[in-house]
Amino acid sequence: MTAMNWPVLIGFKLSWFALVLWQNLLVIPVLLFLLWSLWRSSPSERLAWLVLAAVGIALDSLLQYSGVLSFTGSVWLPLWMLVLWLVFSLVVVQVFSVFLQNYWLAALIAAVSGPMAYLGGAALSGQMQISNTTEAYIALVLCWACYGVLSGWSRRFYA
């Protein structure tokens, strides 16, 4: 197992709170952190980051289109959510993926932590809402379980 990438992990947590609490006001500092982190990455890590970010953005777009998620005053995902996916996929590649190599464990971790992050984000942001139906929660759990497995599987291309 490799050493923990503390700068990226701490930067992600700070970015998550900055984007969820202040949305577009702090996009520029988060993008600067993202660019610094990507500059330090290998080309194969950058490719995995880009693919995982695209999958995450597509996933949230589908969840919004289906009514599971909604954002006040936004037809599509707001800018701060797009940037959040960019930062999240960076931390997946550089920190979390090492823990997601066992697929059933990856599915379980993501199925629990992903929806919890959405619930926390919805409570703090004031812009994001999650449909309060059983089907919505099932959709979140299933989508995040698949994303967790994909994240762990993607490690074979850059580790």
C-alpha positions in Angstrom: 0.0 0.0 0.0 1.3 3.5 -0.8 1.6 6.4 1.6 -1.5 8.5 2.2 -1.5 11.6 -0.1 -2.4 14.0 2.7 -2.3 17.3 0.7 -4.9 16.0 -1.8 -7.1 14.5 0.9 -7.1 17.7 3.0 -7.5 19.8 -0.1 -10.5 17.8 -1.2 -12.2 18.2 2.2 -11.6 21.9 2.2 -12.8 22.1 -1.4 -15.9 20.1 -0.6 -16.9 22.5 2.2 -16.0 25.6 0.2 -18.1 24.5 -2.8 -21.1 23.2 -0.8 -21.2 26.2 1.6 -20.3 29.0 -0.8 -21.0 27.4 -4.2 -19.6 29.6 -7.0 -17.8 32.1 -4.8 -14.9 29.8 -4.2 -14.7 28.0 -7.6 -11.4 29.8 -8.6 -9.3 28.7 -5.5 -10.6 25.2 -5.8 -9.7 25.2 -9.5 -6.2 26.4 -8.6 -5.8 23.5 -6.1 -7.1 21.1 -8.8 -4.6 22.4 -11.4 -1.7 22.1 -8.9 -2.7 18.6 -8.1 -3.0 17.6 -11.7 0.3 19.1 -12.5 1.8 16.7 -10.0 0.0 13.7 -11.6 1.1 11.2 -14.2 -0.5 11.2 -17.6 -2.3 7.9 -16.8 -3.7 9.4 -13.5 -4.9 12.4 -15.4 -6.8 10.2 -17.9 -8.4 8.1 -15.1 -9.3 11.4 -13.4 -11.0 12.7 -16.5 -12.9 9.5 -17.1 -14.1 9.3 -13.5 -15.1 12.9 -13.5 -17.1 12.5 -16.8 -18.8 9.4 -15.4 -19.7 11.3 -12.2 -21.0 14.3 -14.1 -23.1 12.0 -16.3 -24.3 10.1 -13.3 -25.5 13.3 -11.6 -27.0 14.6 -14.8 -29.0 11.4 -15.1 -30.1 11.7 -11.4 -31.2 15.3 -11.9 -33.0 14.4 -15.1 -34.9 11.6 -13.4 -35.8 13.9 -10.5 -33.7 12.2 -7.8 -31.6 15.4 -7.5 -32.6 19.0 -8.1 -30.7 22.4 -7.9 -32.4 25.7 -7.1 -32.3 28.0 -10.1 -30.4 25.6 -12.3 -31.7 23.5 -15.3 -28.5 21.5 -15.4 -25.8 20.9 -12.8 -24.5 24.2 -11.4 -20.8 25.1 -11.9 -19.9 24.4 -8.3 -21.2 20.8 -8.7 -19.2 20.3 -11.8 -16.0 21.5 -10.1 -16.8 19.3 -7.1 -16.9 16.3 -9.4 -13.5 17.3 -10.8 -12.0 17.5 -7.3 -13.7 14.3 -6.1 -12.5 12.3 -9.0 -9.0 13.6 -8.3 -9.1 12.3 -4.7 -10.6 9.0 -5.9 -7.6 8.5 -8.2 -4.9 9.8 -5.8 -6.2 8.6 -2.4 -9.3 6.4 -2.3 -8.8 4.0 -5.2 -6.2 2.0 -3.3 -8.9 1.1 -0.7 -11.4 0.2 -3.5 -9.6 -2.7 -5.1 -11.8 -5.3 -3.5 -15.0 -4.8 -5.5 -17.6 -5.9 -2.9 -16.0 -3.6 -0.4 -15.8 -0.8 -3.0 -19.5 -1.2 -3.7 -20.4 -1.2 0.0 -18.2 1.9 0.9 -19.5 3.9 -2.0 -23.1 2.8 -1.5 -23.0 4.2 2.0 -20.7 7.2 1.7 -21.9 8.6 -1.6 -25.6 9.1 -0.6 -24.4 10.4 2.9 -22.3 13.0 1.2 -25.4 14.1 -0.9 -27.5 14.3 2.2 -24.9 16.4 3.9 -24.4 18.6 0.9 -28.2 19.1 0.5 -28.5 20.1 4.2 -25.6 22.6 4.0 -25.9 24.0 0.5 -29.4 25.3 0.4 -29.3 24.8 -3.4 -29.4 21.0 -3.7 -32.5 18.9 -3.0 -32.9 15.1 -2.9 -36.2 13.5 -3.6 -37.5 12.1 -0.4 -38.7 8.8 -1.9 -37.5 5.2 -1.4 -36.9 4.9 -5.1 -34.6 8.0 -5.0 -32.5 6.5 -2.2 -32.3 3.1 -3.9 -31.1 4.9 -7.1 -28.4 6.8 -5.2 -27.2 3.6 -3.5 -27.1 1.6 -6.7 -25.4 4.4 -8.7 -22.8 5.0 -6.0 -22.1 1.3 -5.6 -21.4 1.0 -9.3 -19.2 4.2 -9.2 -17.2 2.7 -6.3 -16.5 -0.5 -8.3 -15.5 1.5 -11.4 -13.2 3.6 -9.2 -11.4 0.6 -7.8 -11.3 -1.1 -11.2 -9.8 2.0 -12.9 -6.7 1.8 -10.7 -5.3 -1.0 -12.9 -4.7 1.6 -15.6 -2.5 4.0 -13.6 -1.1 2.2 -10.5 
